[in-house]
Amino acid sequence: MSSQIDHLLTENRRFAPSPDFAAAAVGAADLYDQADADREGFWAEQARALHWHTPFAQVLDWSNPPFAQWFADGELNVAYNCLDRHVEAGNGDRVALLWEGEPGDSRRITYAELTDEVKRVANVLEDLGVVAGDRIAIYLPMIPEAIAAMLAVARLGAIHSVIFGGFSADSLRTRIDDAGAKVVITADGGYRKGRVSPLKPAVDQALADRGNGPQATVEHVLVVRRTENEVGWSEGRDLWWHEAVASASADHVAQPFPAENPLFILYTSGTTGKPKGILHTSGGYLTQASFTNRVVHDIHPETDVFWCTADIGWITGHSYVTYGPLANGATQVLYEGTPDAPHPGRWWELVEKYGVTILYTAPTAIRSFMKLGREIPNRFDLSSLRLLGSVGEPINPEAWMWYRHVIGADQTPIVDTWWQTETGSIMVSALPGVTETKPGSAQVPIPGIAIDVVDDAGEHVGNGNGGLLVITKPWPSMLRGIWGDPDRFVETYWEKFQDKGYYFAGDGARLDEDGDIWFLGRVDDVMNVSGHRLSTTEIESALVGNEAVAEAAVVGANDETTGQAVVAFVIVKQSYLNEHSPEGLADGLRKWVGEQIGPIARPRDVYIVGELPKTRSGKIMRRLLRDVAEGREVGDTTTLADTAVMSVISAQVK
């Protein structure tokens, strides 16, 4: 099967940064020249922006690929880099976290206060017997204690495994068992959509006998009191955070650990079977997370208010809520709730309240705001915003334009970033003060990153062509393996292009005439229609380009005539429904795609639906839509944000 992916959509709009933005930008064009001239020297210079207790002499050891070591003879403490050094530099009074709870309670926490809390938590964990290398599971809502917990674990050289607060007891148990966690840090509950979402009961269930005996490695459960819902209590195992932390000493000296000391395990649900525990280490990860946050998000720590809307249960929340911004001494917003609670303008209210200058969010959130209409953000003063970012999946050009026009007042640059749990930090993005941006394109590898688009034989496809995205050289924040399963690590990411030593990301991409990168979605989502390999992303973009459509998901379904046929599921904008009947819209959209892209891409079926199946991090689960389109029993829905959505869609399709 050819890996060439046909490209059908064209996009000609261009947006250069304003002279004022470019003049003040953190990242300048000479970064590319420095990195091209001496890649390892470039990364060594970025690493030296951190504090090293023992400076490194060796930059990269790639003698045993694909197992890289970066700065391996150096020693540092990750938490010291995110906290103590800012306090020691005289910035203890700078606000680290502007926290807003869903019910409207709020806290302003300075670097000095956060450092104090983290030292106390570190002492509590040490008293519970936690030492370097132990694994600690964290199952918390978006509250300041979640960040304090991550940093306290890092401070001790232990390894955290953050588990998203929406996962079930079974998912929790699998992850706790796989990591062999010694302590679980949780809360009684969190607030979600106006209700208490209990967490401690799920932990109790996870640790109980689930058919093969009680959980064997967890010795203690540290519980934050957040919602005051009733919780069970196991004397001797469970302890309250507010009691233990308040009475702990605030004196704690951060010890140095080797740069390759493991920092965290983060589980990604593999498309099949057991979740993969992606392992990241300390020095290289913190180097690239802080560098990319600085130059891609253009962080000026003295003046910016940064807001990455991701949950800490995902990699985006690790790199651009906890580690990158705090390593850079930035001030950031942390919000507990969902975008639409307690009202659909909640995010924009917070942008106005805190004077947010940089907003980094997911295309799925942007499209859901499009669906509700611009009158909601128009009620708020968003004039503080000076940079917008997108993360999580390709953003289609119309959503990009809406984001720039409605949220950014046609002024703000947009950085559309590509990266993965496995890459640890941003790999492909515009630099906002340098790049002339194109709606829908992730643009170029960041300085120091080597990326190519190749065919099945690993050969460069050339400008104007599509193929498979590969990373051709090791990078500092790369995963160091899958926890406990080195063979699966090699097989999953390196086997396909083993002879060339390329990492294969699983994504399709194309190079435009300028050599800029456009992502075409997961290779698994590419359809083969009458011999043409079509990207779901391009057809979805064409659909969202129609005035009626807020969001679309496209899948390929088996078809006797064409091999696969295009099937589309679309959500219609509220503003369109207010003025038009949906009668005949599905046929109109089939014709529209034919006109925009060509007859080959015209959907066989278009279904108008109220919602799409999304994971809790906002990714559309096209696998489930394929089940519906092909009339099969719908597969596993446990990772969906709303498990009921598939039965609603199935009923609408029949």
N, C-alpha and C positions, 0 to 999 in steps of 0.2 A: 504494500500500500504506500503510495507516495505521501511524503510529509509536506509537500507543497500545499499551502492553503490559499484558495482563490481570494483575491481582494476585490471587492466590488464597490465599496463606498469611497467617495472622495471628500476631502475637507480642505478648504482653501483659506479659512480665516486665520489671521495671525495677530498676536498681541505682544508687543515689545514692552519691557518694563519702562516706567517713566524715568526720565533723567534723575529726578530727585531720589527715587527708590534705588536706582542703580548706584548712585553716588554714596549712599549710606549703607549699602548691603554688606553683610558679613562675608559672603562668599563671592570672590571675584574670579574673572576668567583665568587668571594666572595659576589658579589651583590645578586646572587641567594640565597645563604645561609642566608644573612641578611633578605631578603624579606620572606623566608620560616619561619624563626624563629619568626618574628614579622612583619606581613604585614603592619599594620597601623603605627607602629613605623618607618618602612622603608619609607613609603610615607611622614610621618611627616619630616623625615630627608631631603628628596628631596625637600619638600616645603620650608624648612628653607634656601635653597640655594637662594631663592628669598628675596627681601626686604619687610618686613611687617611693616607697620606703627603701627599696633596693632597686636602683636603676638597672634596666635591661641592657645587655650587650648584643644579644642575638635577636633579630627582628622576626624572621620566619624560619621554621624548620619544617620542610615539606619532604623529608627523607623517607617517610612511610605513608604515601598517599593512599586513601583519602583522609588520613588522620593528621590534621595540621596542628602545629603548635606555634603560637604567636607570643613574642616577648617572654619566652618560657623561663629565662633565668632572672627575670625581674619579679619583685614582690610589691603588692599594693593591698589596700583594704578598700573594697567597693563602697561601703557605707561611709568611711572617712572621706572619700572623694565626693560623696553626695551631700555631706553634712558638715563635719568638724572643720574642714579646711575653709569653708565659707565663714563660719563663726570666727575662726582664728584670723581671718583676713579683715575682720571688722564689719561683716555683713549679717551678724546675728539677728539684727532687728528687721531685716528684709523679710517680707511675707513669702513663705514657701507655698502654702496651700490656702486658697480661698474656697472653703468647703460649703456646699449648699446641700442640705438634706431635702428629700422630696417634699416633706410636709412644710418646708420653708424655714426650718431652723438652720443656723449658719455658724461657722467658726472661722476665724482668721488665725493661722498658725505660722509663727515666724520660724526662721532657720534655727534659732537658739532653742525655741520650744520643741521643735521636732527632734533636734539632736538630743535634748534632755529625755524625751519620751523613749527614743530608740535605745539610749543607754540603759534606761530602766528595764525595758523589755528584754534586752540582751542579758541583763543580770538575772531576770526571772527565768529565762530559758536555760542559762548556765546552772541555776539552782535546780532545774528539772533534769540536769544531767546531759544537756545538749552540748556536743563538741563538734569540731570541724569534721565535715563529711557526713554528719547525720542529715536525714531528710525530714523536713517539716511540711506538712500539708496545710495550706491556707485556704479557707472556705468562708469568705467574708463579702459583705456588700461594699459599695463604693463609699467607704468612710475613711477618715484619716488613719485610723488604726490599721487598715489594710496596708497602707504604704509603710507605716511604722513597723509592722510585722515583717514585711519583706526585707526592709533594711536591717532590722535586728538580726534576722537569720543570716543575712550576708555579712554582717559585722563579725559574727562568730565563725565565719568560714564554713557554715553549714549550707545546705542546699534546699531552696524552697520549691514546692510544687503548688502553684496557685491553681485552684479548681473553681471554675465559674460558679457563682452562687445559684444558678438555675439548674444545675445538674442534679439528677436523682440520687437516692441512696446507693443504687447498684453501680452507677457511673463513678460515684465517689469511692466506693469500696474497691472497685477495679484499680483505680489510680493510687489509692493508699497502699494496697497490696503490692502493686508493681514496684513502687518506689521504696517500700518497706519503711513507711513514715514512723517516726518515734513520737511526735507530738502533732496534734491537730489544733489549729487556731481558727475559731469560728465566732459567731455571734448568735444571740437568741434569735434574731431575724433582721430583715431589712425592709425598707418600704419600696413597694413596686406597684405602680398604677393605683395609688390611694389605699392599698391594703398592706398588711404585714405579710411578708413572705418569710415563713419560718425556716431557719437554717439548722439550729442545734438538733431538732428532732430528726433531720435527715442524717446528721452525723451519728446520733445514737443508733439509728437503724443500720447505718453502714458498718458500725463497729460490732453490732450484735451478730448472732448466728444467722447467716443467710443461706443455710442449707449445708454448709461444709465447715461449721465451727465458727466461734467468734474470731474477730480480727486479732492477729497474733503480735503485731509489732508496736502498736500505739500504747504509750504508757500514760500520757496525760492529754487532756483537752482544755485549752485556755479559751474562755468564753467572754466576748465583749457584750456588755449590756447595751442594746440599741433600742429595741421596740417594747421591752418589758412584757412580752408574751410568756405564758407559762412554759417552763422547760423542765424535762426530767433531769435528775442530778445523780451522778455516780460518785459517792464520797471516796476520797483518796485518788480518784482519776481526774475529776473535773475541778477547775478553779476559775473564779471570776477575774477577768482582766483588771477591772477597776480596783479590786482589793489588792491583788498581787503586785500590779505595776506601781500603784501609789505608794506602797510600803517598801519598794525596792530602792536600792541606792542609785543616785544619778551619776556616780563615778564609774566610768568604764573606759579602759584604754583599748583603742582599736589595734589589734595585732595584724601584722602583715601576713599575707598568704601568697603563694606562687601565682603568677598570672594565669596558669592553666588550672587553678583550683576550680572545681565545678561551682557555678553560681545558682543555676536553677534547671529544673526539668519542667517542660511544659508539654502537656499531652495534646496531640491533635487527633481528632477522630479520623482514622484511616477510612477510606471509602469502604473497605471490607475489614471485618474482624477486629482484632485487638487494637486499642489506641496506641499510637507511637509516642513514647516519652522522649521528646526532643531535648538533647542536653546542650546547654551553653556554659562556657567558662567565663572567667572574670576580666582579664586585662584587654583582650582583643574585643570582646563584646562591648565593654564600657567605652573603649576608644571610638568604635564606629558609631555606637548609639549617641554619644555626646557630640561627635563631629557632625553627624548628619542632622541632628536636632539644631545645631548651631547654624549650619550653612544652608540647609534646605528650608527650615522654618525661620531662618534669619533672626535668631534670638538675640535681642539686646537686653540682657538681664536687668539692667537698671530701670528700664522703662516699659518693657513689654508685659502684657498679661496674656499668657499662653493657655489655650484650652484644647486638649485632645479629648474627644468625647468617648474614647474606648474604655471598656471595662478592664480592670487589671487581670481578669481571667484570660485575656487574649494577649498575644505577643505585642500588639500595639500599645496596650496598657502597661506592659513591662518596659518597653523601650522609650515610649514617648509620654508616659505619665510618671512612672517611678524613676527610671535611671537616667535618661537623657536630660530632661529639664532640671532635675536636682543636681546632677553633675555640673550643669552649666550655671547653677545659682539662680535659676529663673523663678518667677512667680506664676503660679498656675491655678486655674479653676478646677475643682473636683466636684462632680454632681452625682448624687446618689440615684436619681430616678430615671425614668424613660423620657424621650423627647416630648411626649404628648400628655405628661401628667405634672401638675393637676390640670393643665389646659394646653392646647396645641401650640401656643406661642411661648412655652416655657423656656426653650433654649434662647430665643431672641430676647426675652426678658432678662436672662442672665448675662447675655452679651452686653446689654445696656447697663445693668446694675453694676457689673464689675469692670466695665470699660475694656472688654476683651479685644486684643489687637490681632491675635493670630488664632484662627479656628481650623482644626484638623479633624475631619469627620469622614463618614463613609458615603459612597454614592447612593446606597439604598436609603439612607436618611434624607439625602438631598432630594431624591425622587419622591419620597413620601411627603416632603414639604411642597413639592411641585403639585402633587395630587390635591393637597388641601387649598392651594392657591396663594398668590403673593400678598393678598390683603392681610394675612396674618403677620408675616415679618414686617410688612409696611407700617404696622402700628408701633413699632419700636425704633429707637434711635440706634442704628448700627454703624454710626459714623466712626466709631473707634477702630473698626476692623481695617487692617492694612495688608493682610495676607490671608489667603484661604488655601486649605489643603484637602486632598482627597486620598483615601486609603481603603484597601480591602478587595476591590475588584475593578475591572476597567470602568471608567466613567464615560457614558456616551456623550457625544458632542452637545446635544440639546440640554442635557442636565448640567453640563459644564457651563454652557452659556447662561442658563437660568441662574446658576450659582454666582457667576460673575456679575450678572446684570442686577438681580434682585437683592442678593446678600452683599455683594461687593460694590454696588453703585457704579459699575463699569470702570472702577478704578483699580481694584486689588489684583495683583498677580495671583494665579492659581498654580500650586504645585501638585501635580497628579503623580503619586508615588507608587512604585511597584516594589514589593518585597514579600517575604514569607516568614512564617514561624521559624523555618529552617535557616533563613539567611540572617535572622537576628535584628537587622536594621535595614534602612532604605538602601536599595541598590540602583534603581532607575528613577530619575526625577529631573525636572527643570531645576536650575539654580535661579531663584526669583529675581535676582538683580542682573542676571547675565542672559538668560535664555529667552528667545522670542517664542512664546508658547503657541501651541496649536490645540484647539478644543478636542479632547479625546485621546491625545497622544501623551504617553509617559515620557517621551523625548529621548533622553540620553543617560548612559550610565553615570553615576556620580564619580567625581575624580577618584582615581585609585581602584576602580572596579572594572573588570574585564568581562564584557558580555558579547555574545554573538547570536545570530539567528542562522541555523544550519538545517540541512536536509537530513534524511535518515542515515546517510553515510558520515555525517558530521562535517560536511563541506559547507562553507559560507554560501548563503543563497544569493547575496548581492542585493543592491538597492532596488526597490520596486517589487520585491518578492517576499512571500511568507514561508514560515517553517517552524522549527522548534527552538525555543529560547534556551541557551546554555550559558553557564558561567565558566569561563575558560581558565581562570587563575584563582587560587585561594584568596580569601578575604578575611579581615580580622574577626568579624562577628559571626562567622560561619558556625553551624552546628558542629559539635565534636563527636556526634554519634547518636544512636537511639539507646536509651537507658537499658542496659542489660542485654542488648541484642546487636552486636557489631555486624553480624552477617546481614541482618535486615537493612542496616544503614547502607552497606555497600551495594546491596542488590537494588534498593529502592531508588537511590539517587545517582549512583556512579556506574552501574553495570552497562547501561545503554551505550555510553561512549568511553568505555574503560580504556580502549587503546589510546585515546587522546587525553584522558585525564579530565574530561569535562563533567561538571555537575549539570544534570538535566532537571530542570525545574518543574516539568509537567505542563508547562504553558506553551500555547502557540503564540507566535508574534510575527509581525511583518516589518520590514524596513521600508520607509517611504523613499521618495526620490532623493531626499536630503540625507538619508541614513538614519532618520529618527525612528524610534521604536513605537509601534502600536500593538497593544496586547489584544489577542483574539480569544482569550478565555482558556480554560483547561483543554488540553488536547483531547481528553475524553469527551468533551462537549462539541467537537467538530463533527459535522454531518457529511455524509457522502450522498449527494443527490445527483442521480444520472451521471455519475462519474466526476462530478465537481465536488471538491472538498470545501464546504462553506462553514464560516465561523458563526456561531450563535450570536456573538457580540455584535457583529455588523448588522444582522437582521433586527436584533433588539434595538439597536441605535436608530435604524430606519423607522421602526414603529414608534419609538418615543419622539421622533421628529414630527409626528403627526399631532395636530393641535389637540386632538381628543385624548391622547394617551399620556398617562403619568409614568407607568412602569410596564415592562414587558419581560417575559421569559420565553425563550424559544428552545425547543428540543427537536431531535430527529426521531421519527417513529418509523418502524419497519413498513415498507410499502412494496407490494408485488411488482409495480411498474417501474418505480424509480430507484429501488434499493432502500432509500430512506426518503421520507417526506417531511417537510417543515411543518411543525405544529406550534402555534403561538398561544400564549396565555397573557392577556392584557388587563391592566387596571386602568379604568377611565377616570380622567380628572373630574373632580366635583364641579368645577366651573363650567365644564362642557355639559354635564348632565343637567345642570340648572337651566340650560337654554335649549338642549336638543334631546330628542328621544334616542335611545340606543338602538332602535330598530334599524336594521340594515348596516350597522356600523362594522360588523365583522367582515361582510363582503367588501365594504369600502376600504378596510384596512388591508385586505388581501390584494386589492388592486393597487393601493398606495405603495406597498412593498415592491410590487412588480414594476411600478413607474420609477421608484427611487433607486432600485438596485438592478432589476432585470427579471424577466419571467422565471428564470431558474430558481430564484429565491422566494417566489410567491408562496405563502403558506397554503398547505392543503386545508388546514382548519385554523380558525381563530376563535378562541373561547374568551368571552368577557367574564372576568372573575373579580371578586371583591378583595382578595388578598392572595399573596404568593407564599409558598412554603420557604421560610428562611431560618437559618440557624440563628442562635442568639447573638452571633457576631455580625449578622446582617447578610450573610451569603445566601443566595438563592439555591435551593437543593433541586437541581434540574433532574437528578436521578429519579426523584419521586414523581415529577411531572411526566417523565418518560413512561413510568409504570402506568399512569392514567391514560396517556395518549395511546398506549399499546393495549389497553384493556386488561392489564395484569393486576393482581393483588398488589396494593401499595406496600413497599418495603418498610424498613425500620425508620420510625419517625421520632425516636427518643431525643435526638439532638435538636429538634425544632423548637423555636421560641414558643410556638403555639401548636400543639399536636393536633388540635381539632381542625386545623385549616384544611388538611387533606381530605377529610370526609366531606367538607363543604364543597371543595373543588370537584371531587368525584361525582357528587350529586348534580353539580351544575353541568358537567360534561355529558352525563348519561342522557 
